[in-house]
């Protein structure tokens, strides 16, 4: 009878976290009418930049995404 190999669990090292650009800038409220701020988080094709690339924290990413979608519906940003 053969013995099963015991699986080893590798712990992934945590990378140093970078601060959220929105909180560093001191922006408390993200408004859909602030198109210049929202364009920082949109690609040239109009896609929303993901959190891992933009460096936003989860709360700020949700607020930015909601504001971008509102701005699109209000015709301030293109789809």
Backbone as CSV, one residue per row, in Angstrom:
resi,resn,N_x,N_y,N_z,CA_x,CA_y,CA_z,C_x,C_y,C_z
1,UNK,0.825,-1.175,0.000,0.000,0.000,0.000,0.878,1.252,0.000
2,UNK,0.477,2.202,-0.781,1.261,3.433,-0.872,0.727,4.476,0.107
3,UNK,1.628,5.260,0.612,1.242,6.315,1.530,0.953,7.585,0.737
4,UNK,-0.029,8.326,1.197,-0.342,9.592,0.546,0.628,10.655,1.014
5,UNK,1.003,11.500,0.092,1.897,12.590,0.447,1.108,13.662,1.197
6,UNK,1.719,14.186,2.210,1.094,15.241,2.979,1.302,16.570,2.242
7,UNK,0.243,17.270,2.037,0.335,18.547,1.333,0.858,19.617,2.275
8,UNK,1.759,20.397,1.768,2.282,21.501,2.570,1.552,22.774,2.183
9,UNK,1.325,23.587,3.164,0.616,24.841,2.949,1.615,25.987,2.984
10,UNK,1.706,26.700,1.901,2.618,27.828,1.819,1.871,29.100,2.158
11,UNK,2.435,29.876,3.041,1.820,31.132,3.445,2.352,32.230,2.539
12,UNK,1.427,32.948,1.963,1.801,34.030,1.062,2.153,35.267,1.884
13,UNK,3.273,35.876,1.562,3.681,37.066,2.289,2.814,38.244,1.887
14,UNK,2.465,39.056,2.866,1.655,40.237,2.580,2.539,41.340,2.023
15,UNK,2.068,41.948,0.981,2.777,43.082,0.399,2.449,44.338,1.199
16,UNK,3.330,45.289,1.211,3.014,46.522,1.930,1.825,47.225,1.264
17,UNK,0.894,47.676,2.080,-0.306,48.307,1.540,-0.024,49.772,1.222
18,UNK,-0.585,50.217,0.128,-0.431,51.622,-0.210,-1.697,52.350,0.228
19,UNK,-1.567,53.592,0.558,-2.737,54.339,1.029,-3.696,54.649,-0.122
20,UNK,-4.949,54.752,0.223,-5.988,55.057,-0.765,-5.801,56.492,-1.257
21,UNK,-5.753,56.715,-2.577,-5.529,58.078,-3.092,-6.652,59.052,-2.737
22,UNK,-7.861,58.550,-2.532,-8.984,59.438,-2.201,-8.860,59.935,-0.763
23,UNK,-8.520,59.033,0.155,-8.399,59.451,1.543,-7.142,60.297,1.759
24,UNK,-6.079,60.037,1.006,-4.860,60.843,1.121,-5.131,62.268,0.652
25,UNK,-5.926,62.410,-0.399,-6.239,63.737,-0.930,-7.222,64.492,-0.037
26,UNK,-7.833,63.799,0.932,-8.765,64.451,1.850,-10.160,64.626,1.282
27,UNK,-10.486,63.864,0.253,-11.817,63.944,-0.345,-12.772,63.118,0.503
28,UNK,-13.790,63.769,1.064,-14.735,63.072,1.936,-15.932,62.535,1.158
29,UNK,-16.379,63.300,0.177,-17.582,62.914,-0.554,-17.259,62.820,-2.040
30,UNK,-17.685,61.730,-2.643,-17.478,61.536,-4.081,-18.801,61.824,-4.771
31,UNK,-18.809,62.871,-5.571,-20.040,63.295,-6.230,-19.991,62.929,-7.708
32,UNK,-21.119,62.554,-8.260,-21.166,62.153,-9.670,-20.944,63.336,-10.596
33,UNK,-21.098,64.555,-10.101,-20.910,65.740,-10.929,-19.444,66.147,-11.043
34,UNK,-18.584,65.549,-10.225,-17.154,65.831,-10.266,-16.503,64.932,-11.324
35,UNK,-16.656,65.316,-12.575,-16.246,64.482,-13.701,-14.727,64.340,-13.785
36,UNK,-13.994,65.377,-13.425,-12.526,65.311,-13.510,-11.960,64.273,-12.551
37,UNK,-12.537,64.155,-11.363,-12.101,63.130,-10.414,-12.459,61.734,-10.927
38,UNK,-13.636,61.590,-11.480,-14.092,60.275,-11.945,-13.304,59.799,-13.163
39,UNK,-12.825,60.709,-13.986,-12.054,60.313,-15.172,-10.713,59.693,-14.813
40,UNK,-10.243,59.936,-13.586,-8.995,59.325,-13.139,-9.156,57.811,-12.976
41,UNK,-10.390,57.358,-12.797,-10.661,55.949,-12.531,-11.362,55.260,-13.693
42,UNK,-11.228,55.832,-14.888,-11.827,55.254,-16.099,-10.727,55.135,-17.153
43,UNK,-10.731,54.024,-17.904,-9.770,53.855,-18.985,-10.207,54.686,-20.191
44,UNK,-9.380,54.685,-21.234,-9.714,55.425,-22.451,-10.953,54.860,-23.128
45,UNK,-11.160,53.571,-22.979,-12.334,52.933,-23.583,-13.598,53.103,-22.750
46,UNK,-13.462,53.657,-21.557,-14.627,53.910,-20.716,-14.871,52.857,-19.651
47,UNK,-13.934,51.943,-19.464,-14.104,50.912,-18.441,-13.638,51.445,-17.089
48,UNK,-14.255,50.944,-16.024,-13.872,51.336,-14.677,-12.617,50.567,-14.285
49,UNK,-11.618,51.278,-13.780,-10.358,50.657,-13.394,-10.572,49.846,-12.116
50,UNK,-10.081,48.596,-12.071,-10.295,47.765,-10.883,-9.493,48.262,-9.675
51,UNK,-9.912,47.798,-8.526,-9.336,48.202,-7.256,-7.861,47.883,-7.127
52,UNK,-7.458,46.738,-7.616,-6.059,46.315,-7.464,-5.115,47.200,-8.257
53,UNK,-5.621,47.859,-9.293,-4.789,48.753,-10.103,-4.884,50.199,-9.600
54,UNK,-6.090,50.642,-9.270,-6.273,52.032,-8.848,-5.760,52.292,-7.441
55,UNK,-5.716,51.260,-6.585,-5.213,51.429,-5.229,-6.247,51.939,-4.249
56,UNK,-7.509,51.949,-4.647,-8.564,52.402,-3.748,-8.889,51.319,-2.725
57,UNK,-9.410,51.749,-1.575,-9.917,50.752,-0.641,-11.337,50.378,-1.061
58,UNK,-11.911,49.378,-0.434,-13.199,48.832,-0.886,-14.316,49.871,-0.824
59,UNK,-14.352,50.634,0.255,-15.420,51.628,0.416,-15.331,52.710,-0.655
60,UNK,-14.124,53.196,-0.916,-13.948,54.240,-1.929,-14.242,53.710,-3.325
61,UNK,-13.855,52.451,-3.597,-14.115,51.864,-4.913,-15.615,51.768,-5.169
62,UNK,-16.380,51.377,-4.157,-17.837,51.293,-4.321,-18.438,52.665,-4.578
63,UNK,-17.949,53.682,-3.862,-18.466,55.037,-4.059,-18.118,55.563,-5.449
64,UNK,-16.889,55.305,-5.890,-16.458,55.753,-7.220,-17.263,55.049,-8.299
65,UNK,-17.462,53.747,-8.153,-18.233,52.992,-9.148,-19.664,53.500,-9.243
66,UNK,-20.274,53.738,-8.094,-21.647,54.247,-8.089,-21.719,55.630,-8.731
67,UNK,-20.737,56.490,-8.428,-20.722,57.835,-8.995,-20.491,57.804,-10.505
68,UNK,-19.637,56.898,-10.979,-19.404,56.771,-12.422,-20.678,56.334,-13.134
69,UNK,-21.377,55.375,-12.559,-22.620,54.906,-13.178,-23.683,55.999,-13.185
70,UNK,-23.758,56.794,-12.118,-24.713,57.907,-12.094,-24.341,58.958,-13.132
71,UNK,-23.041,59.230,-13.268,-22.595,60.226,-14.246,-22.864,59.756,-15.673
72,UNK,-22.742,58.456,-15.902,-23.069,57.921,-17.236,-24.543,58.097,-17.547
73,UNK,-25.400,57.811,-16.563,-26.840,57.954,-16.778,-27.250,59.408,-16.945
74,UNK,-26.504,60.318,-16.339,-26.791,61.745,-16.477,-26.116,62.347,-17.705
75,UNK,-25.456,61.517,-18.495,-24.783,61.909,-19.739,-23.601,62.838,-19.482
76,UNK,-22.974,62.721,-18.315,-21.763,63.486,-18.043,-20.522,62.713,-18.475
77,UNK,-20.616,61.385,-18.486,-19.552,60.521,-18.977,-20.115,59.616,-20.061
78,UNK,-19.239,59.182,-20.947,-19.698,58.284,-22.010,-19.637,56.838,-21.525
79,UNK,-20.408,56.002,-22.180,-20.468,54.589,-21.797,-19.287,53.866,-22.338
